[in-house]
Amino acid sequence: MSAGLAQVGGAIGAIGVALMILRAGRTERVAGLVAWALGSGMLAIYLAPAGHHRAYAAAAVFGAVAAALLAWAYVRHPWLLAVSVLLCAPARIPVSVGHTTANLLLPLYLVVAAAALVLAWKAFEEQSVELIHGEPVLLPASPEGPPLGVLSTPLAAFIAWTGVAFLWTVDPRQGAIYLLFFVLPFGVLAVTLARLPWHLRWNVRLAKLIALMAALFGAIGLWEYATRNVFWNPKVIVDNAYAPSSWFYRVNSVFYDPSIYGRFLVVALTVTIAFTIFSRNRTSLVAASATGVIFAGLVPSFSQSSFVALAVVIVGLLIVVWGRRAVAPLAVIALVVALGSMVVPSVRHKVVGTHGLSHATGGRSKLVSNGLKVAFDRPVFGAGTGGFRRAYAEVTHLKGKEPKAAASHDTPITIAAEGGIPLLALFAWVLVTVFGLAYRNANPATGVGRAQLVYGLALLAMVTHSLFYDSLFEDPIFWSLLALVPVAVKERA
């Protein structure tokens, strides 16, 4: 399949997802599913390497059977879908797709297929009831109106523009990977999760599960640090071999990337710290113990972006607990930390020395400034979905089609560079809307309010992390949180 047809398919699939988000009706949902499946299929054909047709067919058959079994389980127990997403979120497996190496969430794609089957089955179920009773019906979990409430319009517009921007991308292959493996499947997940009926007990189970998973991953990370044995990532192994100090040794636990590992632990810490503060029984003691283990596992990741995200979460929790009284103590703490850091000669030399900010940030400030040049080079329409690396290379005169030096480390800059000012504005609209939902009238004294607040703080941690590490929309937990915030808000209403 040609790149042009694949680009049309990507746009069709994104518009299909946007339609499912915007409309709760059966007809629109079926039309959106058909467009999503058609677009995904066209992208898959475009990216599929030549040969191995029998292997692809066998995998498709196995996947269909497994997805059908999962869909049956999700229809009987809807919140198992959220549990499955959480369990599969860490499973990033490096694979080669169309001459490009990517870390893909292969087990999660079975969950996505099952979620699509659930949407299709529910639409058929509604049709059957309509034929019997002679009037249209809606699922109990899907009240009239868009499934994500007021978040539906900005999120649907963001996804639709991302798909349309794929039509003029300067790098069709990278854009196809981004749409096929992240935006399109996770958009379907968000639609399905947003239709869940509220259930406090399942929310508590999710909190316990992420705490248990993070404690286990943290323990594995500590074992890696003690034994100096890292899994998966050859680059981290090489970097550790040339580390300037013996105590500096980055770990990634079972994750491919230490920064992704750190981000997962920070999301878990958001949950455990909130339970420690707001619980009034032995749950707070268990949560505090889990917090200690998880934080100990976070330290050897040496993920600066994760520590910044954790600091922002703690500030947010203090503001929730203390209100306006937290402003003065936090300002004093920030000033003391800044002055104390400048007293250390090595830190002062990095910041105000000859190398300046670029050296202090490990070269990321230069990547950010060059990324801004890419964004300003095409301010209206951008370089197209997936076109950041290619456009970066053109602006900075790097050689090669996908130079490693063109990696982005800031999600808003990447969005502006690929989708222009319109996509950046839509992204801001999404964030303002979801944070408004999460924090407005959130009462931590109630179960619903506590869940709403924790979801909002976890989103805040992930967005903060994305300012230093560009993989926000590649994380299914981010999409899940976008969907679960409206679920809690609908229950509160």
C-alpha positions in Angstrom: 0.0 0.0 0.0 1.3 3.5 -0.9 2.0 6.1 1.8 -0.8 8.3 0.4 -3.5 5.6 1.0 -2.1 5.0 4.4 -2.4 8.7 5.2 -6.0 8.7 4.1 -6.6 5.6 6.3 -5.0 7.2 9.3 -7.3 10.2 8.9 -10.4 8.0 8.6 -9.5 6.0 11.7 -8.9 9.1 13.8 -12.2 10.7 12.6 -13.9 7.4 13.5 -12.5 7.5 17.1 -13.6 11.2 17.4 -17.1 10.3 16.3 -17.3 7.6 19.0 -16.2 10.1 21.6 -18.6 12.8 20.5 -21.7 10.8 20.2 -23.2 8.2 22.5 -25.8 6.9 20.0 -25.6 3.4 18.5 -25.5 4.5 14.9 -22.6 6.9 15.4 -20.8 4.3 17.5 -21.1 1.6 14.9 -20.0 4.1 12.1 -17.0 5.2 14.3 -16.0 1.5 14.9 -16.2 0.8 11.2 -14.0 3.8 10.3 -11.6 3.0 13.1 -11.2 -0.6 11.9 -10.8 0.4 8.3 -8.2 3.1 9.1 -6.3 0.7 11.4 -6.3 -2.0 8.8 -4.9 0.3 6.1 -2.1 1.5 8.4 -1.3 -2.1 9.4 -1.0 -3.1 5.7 1.2 -0.2 5.0 3.6 -0.9 7.9 3.6 -4.7 7.6 7.0 -6.1 6.4 6.9 -8.2 3.3 6.6 -11.9 3.7 5.5 -14.0 6.8 1.9 -14.0 5.6 1.2 -17.3 7.3 2.6 -16.0 10.6 0.4 -12.9 10.3 -2.7 -15.0 9.6 -2.0 -17.3 12.5 -1.5 -14.4 14.8 -4.7 -12.8 13.6 -6.7 -16.0 14.3 -5.2 -16.4 17.8 -5.7 -12.7 18.6 -9.4 -12.9 17.5 -10.1 -15.9 19.7 -8.3 -14.4 22.7 -10.0 -11.0 22.2 -13.4 -12.7 22.0 -12.8 -14.5 25.3 -11.7 -11.2 26.9 -14.7 -9.4 25.6 -17.0 -12.0 27.1 -15.3 -11.4 30.5 -15.5 -7.6 30.1 -19.3 -7.8 29.4 -19.8 -9.8 32.5 -17.4 -7.8 34.7 -16.9 -4.4 33.0 -14.2 -3.1 35.5 -11.9 -6.0 34.5 -11.1 -3.8 31.5 -9.5 -1.2 33.7 -7.6 -3.9 35.6 -6.4 -5.4 32.3 -5.1 -2.0 31.1 -3.2 -1.5 34.3 -1.7 -5.0 34.2 -0.6 -4.6 30.6 0.6 -1.0 30.8 4.3 -1.9 31.7 4.6 -4.6 29.0 6.6 -2.6 26.4 8.3 -4.9 24.0 10.9 -3.7 21.5 10.0 -4.8 18.0 10.9 -3.8 14.4 8.0 -2.2 12.5 8.6 -1.2 8.9 12.3 -0.8 9.3 11.8 1.2 12.5 12.3 0.0 16.0 9.5 0.8 18.5 8.6 -0.3 22.0 5.1 -1.6 21.6 2.5 -2.7 24.2 1.7 -5.9 22.4 -0.4 -7.6 25.2 -2.5 -4.4 25.5 -3.5 -4.6 21.9 -5.5 -7.8 22.7 -7.3 -5.7 25.4 -8.0 -3.0 22.8 -9.5 -5.6 20.4 -11.6 -6.9 23.2 -12.8 -3.4 24.0 -13.8 -2.8 20.4 -15.8 -6.1 20.4 -17.5 -5.0 23.6 -18.6 -1.7 21.9 -19.8 -3.6 18.9 -21.7 -6.2 21.1 -23.4 -3.5 23.1 -24.5 -1.7 19.9 -26.0 -5.0 18.7 -27.6 -5.5 22.1 -29.2 -2.1 21.9 -30.4 -2.8 18.4 -32.0 -6.1 19.6 -33.8 -4.3 22.4 -34.9 -1.5 20.1 -36.4 -4.0 17.7 -38.3 -5.8 20.5 -39.6 -2.7 22.3 -39.9 -0.4 19.3 -38.0 2.5 20.8 -34.3 3.4 21.1 -32.4 2.6 24.3 -29.1 3.5 25.9 -26.8 1.5 28.1 -27.2 2.2 31.8 -23.5 3.1 31.9 -23.9 5.5 29.0 -26.2 8.4 29.9 -27.5 10.7 27.1 -24.8 12.8 25.7 -21.1 12.1 24.9 -19.5 9.3 27.0 -16.7 11.6 28.3 -19.0 14.5 29.1 -17.6 18.0 28.6 -14.2 16.5 27.8 -15.6 14.8 24.7 -15.5 17.9 22.4 -11.9 18.9 23.0 -10.6 15.3 23.0 -12.4 14.4 19.9 -11.2 17.6 18.2 -7.6 16.8 19.2 -7.8 13.2 17.9 -9.4 14.3 14.6 -6.9 17.0 14.0 -4.1 14.6 14.7 -5.5 12.3 12.0 -6.0 15.1 9.5 -2.4 16.4 10.2 -1.2 12.9 9.1 -2.3 13.8 5.5 0.6 16.3 5.1 3.2 14.7 7.3 6.9 14.7 6.2 7.4 11.3 7.7 4.4 8.9 6.9 6.0 5.8 8.4 6.6 7.4 11.8 3.2 9.0 11.8 1.6 5.6 10.9 3.3 4.0 13.9 2.1 6.7 16.2 -1.5 6.5 15.0 -1.8 2.7 14.7 -0.1 1.7 17.9 -1.1 4.6 20.2 -3.7 7.2 19.2 -6.3 4.9 17.5 -6.2 1.9 20.0 -6.0 4.1 23.1 -8.8 6.3 21.9 -11.1 3.2 21.7 -9.9 2.3 25.2 -10.9 5.7 26.5 -14.4 5.4 24.9 -14.9 2.0 26.5 -13.6 3.0 29.9 -15.8 6.1 29.9 -18.9 4.0 29.6 -18.1 2.0 32.8 -20.6 2.2 35.7 -19.1 3.8 38.8 -18.0 1.2 41.4 -16.0 2.4 44.4 -14.8 -1.1 45.3 -13.3 -1.6 41.9 -11.5 1.8 42.2 -10.0 0.7 45.5 -8.9 -2.6 43.9 -7.2 -0.6 41.2 -5.4 1.5 43.8 -4.2 -1.7 45.6 -3.1 -3.3 42.3 -1.0 -0.3 41.2 0.6 -0.1 44.6 1.4 -3.8 44.6 2.8 -3.7 41.1 4.9 -0.6 41.8 6.3 -2.1 45.0 7.2 -5.2 43.0 8.9 -3.2 40.2 10.6 -1.1 42.8 12.0 -4.2 44.5 13.3 -5.5 41.1 14.9 -2.1 40.5 16.7 -2.2 43.8 17.9 -5.7 43.0 19.2 -4.4 39.7 21.1 -1.6 41.5 22.5 -4.0 44.0 23.6 -6.6 41.4 24.5 -4.1 38.7 22.4 -6.1 36.2 19.9 -4.2 34.0 17.3 -5.8 31.7 16.2 -4.9 28.2 17.9 -1.6 27.3 21.4 -1.9 25.8 21.8 1.9 25.8 21.3 2.1 29.6 23.9 -0.7 30.1 26.5 1.1 28.0 25.8 4.4 29.8 26.2 2.7 33.2 29.5 1.3 32.1 30.8 4.8 31.4 29.2 6.4 34.5 31.6 8.9 36.2 30.8 7.6 39.7 30.4 4.1 41.0 27.2 5.0 42.9 25.5 6.2 39.8 23.8 3.2 38.2 20.5 3.7 36.4 17.9 0.9 36.6 14.7 0.3 34.7 13.2 -2.7 36.5 11.1 -4.6 33.9 10.5 -1.5 31.8 12.6 -0.7 28.7 13.3 2.9 29.7 14.2 4.2 33.2 12.1 7.3 32.6 8.9 5.3 31.9 9.7 3.1 34.9 10.0 6.3 37.0 6.8 7.7 35.7 4.8 4.5 36.6 6.2 4.7 40.1 5.3 8.3 40.5 1.7 7.5 39.5 1.6 4.8 42.1 3.2 7.1 44.7 0.3 9.5 44.0 -2.1 6.8 45.0 -0.3 5.6 48.1 0.5 9.1 49.4 -3.1 10.1 49.0 -4.3 7.0 50.9 -1.7 7.7 53.6 -3.0 11.3 54.1 -6.8 10.7 53.7 -7.3 7.3 55.2 -8.1 7.0 58.9 -7.5 3.3 59.6 -4.7 0.8 59.1 -5.0 1.4 55.4 -2.9 4.5 55.9 -0.1 2.5 57.6 -0.1 -0.1 54.7 -0.1 2.8 52.2 2.8 4.5 54.0 4.8 1.3 53.9 4.2 0.8 50.2 5.2 4.5 49.7 8.6 3.8 51.3 9.3 0.8 49.1 8.2 2.5 45.9 10.2 5.6 46.6 13.3 3.5 47.3 12.8 1.9 43.9 12.4 5.2 42.3 15.7 6.6 43.5 18.1 4.5 41.4 16.1 5.3 38.2 17.8 8.7 38.4 14.9 10.0 36.3 14.9 13.8 36.8 11.6 14.2 35.1 10.0 11.7 37.5 11.3 13.5 40.6 10.0 16.8 39.3 6.6 15.2 38.7 6.6 13.7 42.2 7.4 17.1 43.7 4.5 18.7 41.8 2.2 16.0 43.1 3.3 16.6 46.7 2.8 20.3 46.3 -0.7 19.6 44.9 -1.5 17.4 47.9 -0.2 20.0 50.4 -2.4 22.6 48.7 -5.4 20.3 49.0 -4.7 19.6 52.7 -3.6 23.0 53.9 -5.3 25.3 51.3 -3.9 28.8 51.1 -1.8 28.2 54.2 0.4 26.0 52.0 1.6 28.9 49.8 4.1 30.5 52.3 5.7 27.2 53.5 6.1 26.0 49.9 7.7 29.2 48.8 10.2 29.1 51.7 11.0 25.4 50.9 11.6 26.3 47.2 13.8 29.2 48.1 15.9 27.1 50.5 16.3 24.3 48.0 17.4 26.7 45.3 19.9 28.5 47.5 21.2 25.2 48.9 21.7 23.8 45.4 23.7 26.8 44.4 26.0 26.4 47.4 27.1 23.0 46.0 30.1 23.8 43.7 29.4 21.2 41.1 25.8 22.3 40.7 26.8 26.0 40.6 29.4 25.3 38.0 26.9 23.5 35.8 24.3 26.2 35.9 26.5 29.4 35.7 29.7 27.9 34.4 31.0 27.9 30.9 28.7 25.2 29.7 25.5 26.9 31.0 22.0 25.5 31.1 22.5 23.0 28.3 25.1 21.2 30.3 23.1 21.4 33.5 20.1 19.7 31.8 22.1 17.1 30.0 21.6 18.8 26.7 17.8 18.9 26.9 17.6 22.7 26.8 19.3 22.6 23.4 16.8 20.0 22.2 13.9 22.2 23.4 15.3 25.3 21.7 15.7 23.5 18.5 12.3 22.0 18.9 10.8 25.5 19.2 12.6 26.3 15.9 10.8 23.4 14.2 7.5 24.6 15.6 8.1 28.2 14.5 9.2 27.0 11.0 5.6 25.6 10.4 3.4 27.5 12.9 0.0 26.9 11.3 -0.1 23.3 10.1 3.1 21.8 11.5 5.2 19.1 10.0 2.4 16.6 10.2 1.7 13.7 12.6 5.0 11.9 13.3 7.1 14.4 11.4 9.1 15.8 14.3 12.3 13.9 13.7 12.4 14.6 10.0 11.6 18.3 10.4 14.1 18.6 13.2 16.8 17.2 11.0 15.9 19.6 8.2 16.0 22.7 10.5 19.2 21.7 12.3 20.9 20.2 9.2 21.3 16.7 10.7 22.1 13.8 8.4 20.0 10.7 8.0 16.3 10.2 7.8 15.8 9.4 11.5 18.8 10.9 13.4 18.9 9.9 17.0 19.9 13.5 18.0 16.5 14.7 16.9 14.6 13.0 19.8 12.0 15.3 21.4 11.9 15.7 25.2 8.8 17.9 25.5 5.3 16.9 24.6 3.8 20.4 24.0 6.7 21.3 21.7 6.3 18.1 19.7 2.5 18.8 19.4 3.2 22.3 18.2 5.8 21.1 15.7 3.7 18.3 14.3 0.2 19.8 14.4 0.8 23.5 14.5 -0.9 26.1 16.7 -4.3 24.5 16.3 -3.3 21.2 17.7 -1.4 22.9 20.6 -4.5 24.9 21.4 -6.7 21.8 21.4 -4.2 20.1 23.7 -4.4 23.0 26.1 -8.2 22.8 25.9 -8.1 19.1 26.8 -5.9 19.8 29.8 -7.9 22.7 31.1 -11.1 20.7 30.8 -9.9 17.5 32.4 -8.2 19.3 35.3 -11.3 21.4 35.8 -13.4 18.2 36.1 -10.9 16.6 38.4 -10.4 19.4 40.9 -13.8 21.1 40.9 -15.7 20.3 44.0 -13.5 17.2 44.7 -14.1 16.3 48.4 -11.4 13.8 49.7 -13.7 13.0 52.6 -15.9 10.9 50.2 -14.8 7.8 48.2 -15.9 9.4 44.9 -14.2 12.7 45.7 -11.0 10.9 46.7 -10.9 8.9 43.5 -11.6 12.1 41.5 -8.7 13.9 43.2 -6.3 11.0 42.8 -7.1 10.7 39.1 -6.5 14.4 38.7 -3.2 14.4 40.6 -2.0 11.4 38.6 -2.8 13.3 35.4 -0.9 16.2 36.8 2.1 14.0 37.4 2.0 12.6 33.9 1.6 16.0 32.2 4.5 17.4 34.3 6.7 14.4 33.3 5.8 15.0 29.6 7.4 18.4 29.8 10.8 16.7 30.1 10.1 13.3 28.4 7.9 13.1 25.3 5.7 10.0 25.5 2.4 11.2 27.0 0.0 10.0 24.4 2.0 6.7 24.1 1.0 5.8 27.6 -2.4 4.0 28.1 -2.6 5.1 31.7 -2.9 8.7 30.6 -5.8 7.8 28.3 -7.4 5.7 31.0 -7.2 8.6 33.5 -8.8 10.9 30.9 -11.8 8.5 30.8 -12.0 7.7 34.5 -12.2 11.3 35.6 -15.6 11.8 33.9 -16.8 8.5 35.3 -16.2 9.8 38.8 -17.7 13.2 38.0 -20.9 11.6 36.6 -21.3 9.6 39.8 -20.7 12.7 42.0 -23.4 14.5 40.0 
